[in-house]
């Protein structure tokens, strides 16, 4: 049996392949290189820091840079690199 997990979809897609193969059992995980995060969620996660004008200015500069590189979606979400621990 082989279970495939695609972490690039939301929610993650889980598929059982070869359900009649009993001589092996494995899990294969497909990991995306990037994820998109909404700006509202960034602000929410920042908590009280989001109210700091200097912090907000730095966030806007980061978003402008990302926008210039094509790293923002139409809905405003910004692309982040995924680092796997």
N, C-alpha and C positions, 0 to 999 in steps of 0.2 A: 504494500500500500504506500501511497505517496499523498501527502497533504500539501497543497500549494496555498500559500497565503500571500496575497498582493496588498502590501501596505500603501500602495499608491492610490487605492480607491477608498472612498468614504461611504459606508463603513468598509473596513478591509474585507476583500473577497477571499473566501475560504472554499477550496475545491478539493474533493477527494478523488484522486486518480488511481486507477488500477485497484479497485476495491476487492478483487478476487486474487490479488497477489499477496500471499501470506509468507513468502520467504524473505521479505524485506519490509521495513517500516521506516519511513523518513518524512521529514518536513522540509520543504523548500520555501524560503521567504524571499519575495521580490521586494527590494527596498528602493524607493525613489531617491533621487539625489536632492530634490527640492520640495518644499511645501509652501503653500500660500497662507499668510496670516492677515486677518483684517486689521486695519489701523485702529478701529474701535477696541478690538481685543488687546492690542498692544497697550493702549491707554489704560484699559481696565486692569491689565496685569501690572502696570507700573504703579497703580494705587495713587497715593498722595503725590508722588513724583510728577505725575501727569499735570498737576496744577502749577508746577514750577515753570515760569515763562522760559527760563534758560533751557530746561529739559525739552519743552515743547518746540523751541526753536531748533534744537539739535535733531529732534525727531523729524521735523519738516525738512531740514537739510538732507537727512538720510533718505527720506522719501523722494525728494526732488532728484537726488543722485540715482536712486533706483529707477525712477520714472524715465530718466534720461538714458538708462541702459536697457530699457524695455523689460524691466523686472517687476512691473505692476500690471495687474489685470484691469479690465474695464471697470470692475466693481470697486477698485481701489486697494484690493489686497496686495500685499508685497511678498515677493518671493524670498524665501530664506533657504540657506544651505542646511542640509541635514547632516549632523555629525553623530555618528554612531559610537556609543561608548563600548 
